[in-house]
Amino acid sequence: MANTGTAPVDFDTDVGKVRLLIGDTVPENVAAGEGAYMYFGDDELAAYVTMYGDNVKLAAARCLETIASSQVLLLKVWSSDDLSVSGDKVAESLRKIAQQLREEALQEESSMYFEMIQMFVDNNEDGIADDPWWN
């Protein structure tokens, strides 16, 4: 079965959170707690999460960019009767969502690091941190 994953999705896991962010949450052919998802299997999503330092938003952004690339390659631009499809427009929308996720991830990481790091000021520019900025 292609794109196999736990069914139903466990949204408490990083893989489940990535699935939620990319909209790949409805499995088909569910049997014995597994199903076939449209875009990615659980193993692929877990690999993305690992590659992006356990940041589910960055992993989801990369997944959306991967889907966008495939849309451009598969759909291209075609028309038939009253229907027209433009793979590049679909891809552009997915890339915008990916960019939004990246920006959210960056904001969250910036906030986290600001809370963790004590900031020091070098007033006399001797290369040695002076008093903490809050004193």
C-alpha contacts under 8 A as a table, 3 or more apart, distances in Angstrom:
res1	aa1	res2	aa2	distance
1	M	4	T	6.01
1	M	36	A	6.37
2	A	36	A	6.11
2	A	37	Y	7.68
2	A	41	G	7.16
3	N	36	A	5.33
3	N	37	Y	5.31
3	N	38	M	6.86
3	N	39	Y	6.56
3	N	40	F	4.84
3	N	41	G	3.62
3	N	42	D	7.21
4	T	34	E	6.58
4	T	35	G	5.58
4	T	36	A	4.67
4	T	37	Y	6.26
4	T	40	F	7.50
4	T	41	G	4.56
4	T	42	D	6.38
5	G	9	V	7.95
5	G	34	E	5.43
5	G	35	G	5.60
5	G	36	A	6.41
5	G	37	Y	6.90
5	G	41	G	5.24
5	G	42	D	4.74
5	G	43	D	7.79
6	T	9	V	5.84
6	T	10	D	7.36
6	T	33	G	5.83
6	T	34	E	4.57
6	T	35	G	6.36
6	T	42	D	7.18
7	A	10	D	7.70
7	A	27	P	6.64
7	A	30	V	6.61
7	A	33	G	5.09
7	A	34	E	4.73
7	A	35	G	5.45
8	P	26	V	7.96
8	P	27	P	7.47
8	P	33	G	7.08
8	P	34	E	7.57
8	P	35	G	7.92
9	V	16	G	5.63
9	V	19	R	7.87
9	V	25	T	6.48
10	D	13	T	5.94
10	D	15	V	7.93
10	D	16	G	5.16
11	F	14	D	7.46
11	F	15	V	7.66
11	F	16	G	4.31
11	F	17	K	5.33
11	F	20	L	7.44
12	D	16	G	6.52
12	D	17	K	6.99
13	T	16	G	5.10
13	T	17	K	6.25
14	D	17	K	5.01
14	D	18	V	6.22
14	D	46	A	7.61
14	D	49	V	7.22
14	D	54	D	7.64
14	D	56	V	6.19
15	V	18	V	5.18
15	V	19	R	6.20
15	V	42	D	6.48
15	V	45	L	5.76
15	V	46	A	5.84
15	V	49	V	7.43
15	V	56	V	7.85
16	G	19	R	4.97
16	G	20	L	6.22
17	K	20	L	5.04
17	K	21	L	6.28
17	K	56	V	6.70
18	V	21	L	5.08
18	V	22	I	6.25
18	V	45	L	7.20
18	V	56	V	5.64
18	V	57	K	7.05
18	V	59	A	6.90
18	V	60	A	5.20
19	R	22	I	5.33
19	R	23	G	5.89
19	R	24	D	5.03
19	R	25	T	5.77
19	R	45	L	7.97
19	R	60	A	7.68
20	L	23	G	5.13
20	L	24	D	6.43
20	L	25	T	6.13
21	L	24	D	7.96
21	L	57	K	7.56
21	L	60	A	6.24
22	I	60	A	6.09
22	I	63	C	7.30
22	I	64	L	6.43
24	D	27	P	7.96
24	D	37	Y	6.54
24	D	38	M	6.40
24	D	39	Y	6.61
24	D	40	F	7.78
25	T	37	Y	7.22
26	V	37	Y	6.53
26	V	38	M	7.90
27	P	30	V	6.62
27	P	35	G	5.07
27	P	36	A	5.08
27	P	37	Y	4.63
27	P	38	M	7.28
28	E	35	G	5.51
28	E	36	A	5.11
28	E	37	Y	6.48
29	N	35	G	5.45
29	N	36	A	6.19
30	V	33	G	6.67
30	V	34	E	5.46
30	V	35	G	4.18
30	V	36	A	7.07
31	A	34	E	5.49
31	A	35	G	6.41
36	A	41	G	7.55
37	Y	40	F	6.23
37	Y	41	G	6.61
39	Y	67	I	7.50
40	F	44	E	6.08
40	F	45	L	6.53
41	G	44	E	5.37
41	G	45	L	6.46
42	D	45	L	5.12
42	D	46	A	6.04
43	D	46	A	5.09
43	D	47	A	6.23
44	E	47	A	5.09
44	E	48	Y	6.40
45	L	48	Y	5.08
45	L	49	V	6.23
45	L	59	A	7.67
45	L	63	C	8.00
46	A	49	V	5.05
46	A	50	T	6.21
47	A	50	T	5.08
47	A	51	M	6.10
48	Y	51	M	5.02
48	Y	52	Y	6.18
48	Y	59	A	5.18
48	Y	60	A	7.95
48	Y	62	R	7.59
48	Y	63	C	7.65
49	V	52	Y	5.29
49	V	53	G	6.44
49	V	54	D	4.87
49	V	55	N	6.24
49	V	56	V	5.96
49	V	58	L	7.88
49	V	59	A	5.12
50	T	53	G	5.35
50	T	54	D	5.37
51	M	54	D	7.47
51	M	59	A	7.64
52	Y	55	N	5.72
52	Y	56	V	7.74
52	Y	58	L	6.14
52	Y	59	A	5.73
54	D	59	A	7.83
55	N	58	L	5.50
55	N	59	A	6.25
55	N	105	A	7.50
56	V	59	A	4.97
56	V	60	A	5.94
57	K	60	A	5.01
57	K	61	A	6.06
57	K	101	L	5.49
57	K	102	R	6.56
57	K	104	E	7.61
57	K	105	A	5.90
58	L	61	A	4.98
58	L	62	R	6.34
58	L	101	L	6.66
58	L	102	R	5.67
58	L	105	A	6.52
59	A	62	R	5.24
59	A	63	C	6.28
60	A	63	C	4.93
60	A	64	L	6.18
60	A	98	A	7.25
60	A	101	L	7.55
61	A	64	L	5.17
61	A	65	E	6.29
61	A	95	R	7.96
61	A	97	I	7.43
61	A	98	A	4.10
61	A	99	Q	6.90
61	A	101	L	5.91
61	A	102	R	6.42
62	R	65	E	5.03
62	R	66	T	6.17
62	R	98	A	7.02
63	C	66	T	5.01
63	C	67	I	6.24
64	L	67	I	5.01
64	L	68	A	6.03
64	L	94	L	5.83
64	L	95	R	6.72
64	L	97	I	7.70
64	L	98	A	5.93
65	E	68	A	4.87
65	E	69	S	6.20
65	E	91	A	7.77
65	E	94	L	6.69
65	E	95	R	5.77
65	E	98	A	6.62
66	T	69	S	5.19
66	T	70	S	6.46
67	I	70	S	5.16
67	I	71	Q	6.22
67	I	91	A	7.62
67	I	94	L	7.75
68	A	71	Q	5.05
68	A	72	V	6.43
68	A	90	V	7.02
68	A	91	A	4.10
68	A	92	E	7.24
68	A	94	L	5.84
68	A	95	R	6.72
69	S	72	V	5.33
69	S	73	L	6.39
69	S	91	A	6.66
70	S	73	L	5.03
70	S	74	L	5.87
71	Q	74	L	5.19
71	Q	75	L	5.50
71	Q	76	K	7.24
71	Q	87	G	5.17
71	Q	88	D	7.23
71	Q	90	V	6.95
71	Q	91	A	6.06
72	V	75	L	5.66
72	V	76	K	5.11
72	V	87	G	4.53
72	V	88	D	5.21
72	V	90	V	7.86
72	V	91	A	6.29
73	L	76	K	5.93
73	L	87	G	7.54
74	L	87	G	7.36
75	L	78	W	7.42
75	L	85	V	7.01
75	L	86	S	6.62
75	L	87	G	4.73
76	K	85	V	7.69
76	K	86	S	5.89
76	K	87	G	4.63
76	K	88	D	6.53
77	V	84	S	7.45
77	V	85	V	5.59
77	V	86	S	4.33
77	V	87	G	5.87
77	V	88	D	7.52
78	W	84	S	5.68
78	W	85	V	5.48
78	W	86	S	6.66
79	S	82	D	7.49
79	S	83	L	5.64
79	S	84	S	4.03
79	S	85	V	6.30
80	S	83	L	5.25
80	S	84	S	6.22
81	D	84	S	7.98
86	S	89	K	5.47
86	S	90	V	6.57
87	G	90	V	5.13
87	G	91	A	6.03
88	D	91	A	4.94
88	D	92	E	6.04
89	K	92	E	5.02
89	K	93	S	6.34
90	V	93	S	5.27
90	V	94	L	6.39
91	A	94	L	5.08
91	A	95	R	6.12
92	E	95	R	5.02
92	E	96	K	6.25
93	S	96	K	5.16
93	S	97	I	6.49
94	L	97	I	5.19
94	L	98	A	6.21
95	R	98	A	4.87
95	R	99	Q	6.11
96	K	99	Q	5.05
96	K	100	Q	6.26
97	I	100	Q	5.05
97	I	101	L	6.31
98	A	101	L	5.12
98	A	102	R	6.27
99	Q	102	R	5.02
99	Q	103	E	6.22
100	Q	103	E	5.13
100	Q	104	E	6.25
101	L	104	E	5.08
101	L	105	A	6.13
102	R	105	A	5.05
102	R	106	L	6.13
103	E	106	L	5.07
103	E	107	Q	6.20
104	E	107	Q	5.14
104	E	108	E	6.18
105	A	108	E	5.13
105	A	109	E	6.11
106	L	109	E	5.12
106	L	110	S	5.99
107	Q	110	S	5.09
107	Q	111	S	6.19
108	E	111	S	5.22
108	E	112	M	6.18
109	E	112	M	4.97
109	E	113	Y	6.11
110	S	113	Y	5.26
110	S	114	F	6.07
111	S	114	F	5.13
111	S	115	E	6.33
112	M	115	E	5.30
112	M	116	M	6.36
113	Y	116	M	4.93
113	Y	117	I	5.96
114	F	117	I	5.55
114	F	118	Q	7.70
115	E	118	Q	7.74
118	Q	132	P	7.31
119	M	132	P	6.15
119	M	133	W	6.36
120	F	129	A	5.56
120	F	130	D	6.38
120	F	131	D	6.38
120	F	132	P	4.58
120	F	133	W	5.58
121	V	129	A	5.59
121	V	130	D	5.63
121	V	131	D	6.72
121	V	132	P	6.44
121	V	133	W	5.98
122	D	125	E	5.23
122	D	126	D	6.95
122	D	127	G	6.59
122	D	128	I	6.13
122	D	129	A	4.78
122	D	130	D	5.27
123	N	130	D	6.70
125	E	128	I	7.37
129	A	132	P	7.91
131	D	135	N	6.60
132	P	135	N	5.82
